[in-house]
Amino acid sequence: MMSEAEQGAQTPIWGQESSTAYLVARNTAWVSGAFSLLVAVVLLGHLGWRMTKDPFDSLEFQVLKVRLLQRPTDAQLQGELRRLDQELRWRYFWHRRFAAFGALLLLCGVAVTVASATWAGSLRRRLPQPGPYLGPSDQQQSEREWARMAVVGMLGAVFGAALVAGLAFPSLLPRQEDLVAQTPGPSESAPIQSVPPMPPAPSSPPSAKAPPSTLSSGSISSEKSSPEKSTKEKGKEKLSGEALIPEGPDPQADRTAEFATLEEWQRYWPRFRGPDGSGICRHSGAPTHWNAMTGEGICWKVAVPLPGHNSPIVWKDRVFLSGADAQRREVYCFDAATGKLLWARGLPPTAEGSQKVPKVARETGFAAPTMTTDGRRVFAIFANGDLAAFDMEGRLVWIRGLGIPENHYGHAASLETWQNLLFVQLDQGMAHEKKSRLLALDTLSGQTVWQRQRDVAVSWASPLLIRRDQDPLLITAADPWVIAYRPQDGQEIWRIKCLSGEHGVSPAYGNGLVHVGNEYCQWFALRTDGKGDVTSTHIAWKGEEGLPDVCSPLVTEKYLFLLMTYGTLTCYHVHTGKVLWTKDFDQVQFMASPSWADGRVYLLGQFDIDQKDAEGNPLQHTKAWVLEPTDSGAKEVGQGLLDEGCVASPAFQPGRIYIRGKQHLFCIGS
């Protein structure tokens, strides 16, 4: 038989096992903690380095650009510059992937540190040493009684406050007439501050005009409004998710006469970049040669009273523009055939838009968003957040002050319509501040139909309505989300997290894919049949070459064209994402988005001339290139020249192109 000492030597002691486990947990916590600290320091240093570096600050890159300007036809220099551009972009995205991988390592290290420290603490936890219970003291008993009384008193106070609040404030929802953020303007007896109407063109005599309406306490409506309509619009509101849905016009009533049919919509140029928002002209006969210096191919040229960077829209025989400066905001209607100014209207001030003069960049200005129309009215929004509707004869229908957007360049998102709804994308501030919102307004009354808060940063991209004929989606793009909403009620259908940085490139749709991206992220082709967050499943392909910063994409049945501001056109295969070719343009700046007509690409680029304006700024001219693309390149088949700068995208109609320059509106054609 073994002695007690021998048995004790062979029996494991729990304390020894606990001590070993404690040492393992403690050492693991120390090592993982030191590793996490090291990773955090590296990531912080890497972040600081990235914030001070621009991908294209390379001295070699700048030298090559200067040499190419001196020798623009040198094919070898062009090849070297393109190779270096791709290399710099690869480095940029490598650093982004490095940061993402480091963040994942840091998260894992912190998790291991916390878990190990918790385990070590549990192994060395001291057991409680209770002493004899002597019963509560008088002081303890008194404190307990006071605590009970305090809890009962607090509950009573909360209940009483809720009761009083319920009686004093029966509803926290605003009344329907308060939903429209109208502002007190002139009294009803005071006329609207507008430009006197011009007589219409002889070819289209208007009906008898009534004087412009005057501001009222609610929305401003035309004299066609009836008592029955006013009564119907004063219904109660319903709360649906985040959206306030007022009961305006009867939803069951037939309102198709209030907006254009799909056939009418596709016939004209009713919004930014045409009926589909893609820059594609459905008509034939687009001109390919013009010269404003000699008058060749110029039907007419007319001065626009106030500046603006918005593009023209065309409906039937009329062309519409908006213009503004720090004090004035105006809407213009021109005869499409003759260029005659049919009417000009100034917007009356609103309290929200008159608080201060918004800060805008010179490249944006006070009238950057392109107008839109529903075929019965035209709508315009300005940098101070003032939004107005006019009928086709220039009568003010309604006006709203949405407040000055928090936008360091100035508001630039264009408007979009669908049936009886007008969509306004007001992205502002930082994403975590949740100041951004998307509104749908009734086109007839200006009332809010629904509104959605958006967790995105400030942006300059325009919303896009796709699949208008069936199962439509409203697409929006801003850092970091591309989000699709149901236009009828604002319900979010899907979202994809893929954007970053300042986003000003509007999305485009073609062949079942939404195309979106910018120079700070990548280019993405997105499928549109998802539900919820489909970031990991619905990106069809990505691209990293030719990423634009301003110009929106051009999507055709076969090609995707991306245009960079400093002069590079990149052609992708639209289905595979393969880069087919690139084409460089020398000493030119592209701000207008590319367009498509008769199987050709139309580009508008402005360049400096050896003259200066009164303020000492260089004067500019605009050159147009008309290109026929193939799988291997593009052949130049036409050219145009304007005697002033141009940043707005053109509008197309059969045999005509309407282009807004810095000072004039041009009509190009035979």
C-alpha positions, 0 to 999 in steps of 0.5 A, a space after each residue: 500500500 502507498 503512503 499518504 505522502 505518495 498518494 498526495 504526490 499523485 493527486 492533482 492539486 486544484 490550486 496549482 491548476 488554477 495558478 497555471 490557468 491564471 498565468 496563461 490568461 494574464 500573459 495572453 492579456 498582456 501580449 494581446 494588449 501590447 499587440 493592440 497598442 502597437 497596431 493602434 499606433 501604426 494605424 494612427 500614424 498611417 491615418 495621419 500620413 494619408 490625410 496629408 497626402 494626395 494620390 496625385 501629389 507625386 513629383 513624377 506625375 506632375 512633371 509628366 503632366 507638364 511635359 505632356 502639355 508641352 508635347 501633347 501629341 507624344 504617344 510615349 508620354 501619354 502612355 507613361 502618364 497613364 501607367 503612372 496614373 494607374 500605379 498611383 491609384 493602385 497604391 491609393 486603394 492598397 493603403 485603404 485595404 491596409 487600413 481596413 485590415 489593420 482595423 480588423 486586427 485591432 478589433 481582434 486584439 482588443 477582443 482577445 485582451 478583454 476576454 483574457 483579462 476577464 478570465 484572469 480576473 475570475 481566477 483570482 476573484 476573492 471570495 466574500 468574507 461575510 461577518 455576523 448580521 447585526 440588523 439594520 441601524 436606525 440610520 439605515 432604516 431611515 434611508 430605506 424609507 426615504 428611498 421608497 418615498 422618493 421612488 413613489 414621488 418620482 413615479 407620481 411626478 412623471 405620471 402627473 407630467 404626462 397627464 398634464 402634457 396630454 391635456 395641454 398638448 393633444 397632438 405632437 403632430 403638426 397640422 397639415 397646413 403647417 407641414 408646408 414650410 411657408 414663410 410670411 412674405 408680403 401681405 395679400 394686398 402686396 404684389 409678388 416681386 417678380 419680373 413683368 411678364 413678356 408677351 408670348 411668341 406669336 406661334 403659341 398664343 397663350 390664354 388670357 393671363 391673370 396677374 400673378 398670385 400673392 403670398 398667403 399664410 399657407 402655400 401660394 396657389 394659382 387662381 385656379 384653386 377651388 374651395 372644394 380643393 382647399 377643403 379636401 387638402 385640410 384633412 388629418 395626417 397619418 404617421 407612417 414610419 418616419 414619414 408624415 403623410 398629409 391627406 391632401 388631394 383624394 388618393 383615390 381620385 384620378 389625377 393623371 391629368 395633373 402630370 405628363 404621360 410617359 410618352 410625353 415625358 420621353 419625348 422632351 427633355 424634362 430634367 437634368 440629363 434628359 428623360 432617363 437622367 442618362 444624357 441619352 437623346 432618343 431623337 435623330 438628326 443631332 447636329 455635329 458641327 457649329 461655330 459661334 464665332 462665324 455663326 455656323 450652325 447657330 440658330 439663335 443666341 440669347 443673353 440670360 439675365 442672371 448667372 447659373 450653372 444649371 442645364 436647360 430643360 425643354 417642354 414642347 416649344 419652351 426652354 426653361 432656366 433659372 438664375 440667381 445672385 446673392 440677392 435675386 432668384 429668377 426663373 426664365 422661359 424662352 421660345 424654343 424656336 426663336 429664343 425670345 424671352 417669353 417670361 421671367 419671374 422673380 421669387 418672393 423672399 421666404 423667412 427661411 431663405 432670407 436669414 443669411 446669404 448662403 456661402 457658395 463656391 464659384 464653381 457652384 453659384 446660387 443657381 446650380 440645380 437644374 429645374 424639372 417639370 411635370 408637364 403642367 408646371 415647372 419647379 426650381 430650387 436655389 442655394 438658399 433652399 427656396 423652392 418654387 413652382 410656376 405654371 407654363 404661363 409664368 404664374 406662381 403656384 406655390 413657394 416653400 422655404 426649406 432652410 439654407 442647406 449646410 453645404 460648404 460648396 452650395 446646394 447643387 442637387 437637381 430636382 426629380 418628378 414622378 407622377 404627382 410627386 416632386 423629389 428634393 434631395 437635401 444632403 448636408 452636414 456629416 453622416 453621424 449628424 443625420 441632418 440629411 433628408 429626402 422629401 416628396 412634395 405634392 406638385 400641385 400644392 407643395 405639401 409634404 407627402 413623405 419625408 425620410 431622414 438619411 444617415 449620409 454626409 453632404 452631397 451634390 448628386 441628383 436623385 434618379 427615378 428608374 423604371 418609370 413604367 413599372 416597379 419604379 425606384 428612386 435612387 440616391 447616392 451620398 457618402 457612404 450609401 447608395 439607397 433605393 426608395 419606393 417613390 410612392 411612400 418613401 419606403 427604403 427597399 435596399 442600400 449598398 455601402 460603397 461610397 466615400 468622400 465628397 460625392 457630386 457624381 449623379 448615378 445613371 441607370 442602364 441594362 438593369 444596373 445602377 452605375 455610381 462612384 467617384 474619384 475617392 472610392 471606386 466605380 460600381 455597377 449595382 444590381 437593383 433587385 435586392 432587399 435590405 442591406 445588400 452590400 455583399 451580394 449586389 455589386 456586379 463589378 468594380 472599376 478603378 480607372 478614369 474615376 470622375 469627380 464632377 461629370 456624371 456617367 454615360 451608359 449605353 447598351 454596350 459602353 460606359 463612359 467616364 469623363 474626368 475633369 482634367 481631360 481623360 475619357 475612359 470607356 468600359 464594357 458595360 456588362 463586364 467592367 473591362 476597360 476598353 480604351 482611354 482618350 486624353 484631351 489636352 489643356 481643357 476642363 470638363 464640367 458638363 457631363 457626356 451625352 449620346 445622340 445618333 450613336 455618338 458621344 458629345 463632349 463639352 470642354 472649356 479652355 482659357 484664351 489670352 483675354 481677361 474679364 473686368 475682374 482679371 479672370 481669364 476668359 474661356 471658350 468651349 469646344 465640343 467633340 463628337 465621337 463615334 466609339 468602337 471597342 478599340 477607340 473613338 473616331 472624331 466625326 464633328 466639332 463645335 465651338 462657343 465663344 464663352 465658357 460652359 459647365 452645364 450639360 446640353 439638352 437635345 431635341 429633334 435636330 437641335 441642341 440647347 447649350 447654356 454658356 456662362 452668359 448666353 443660351 445657345 440653340 444649335 441646329 440647321 
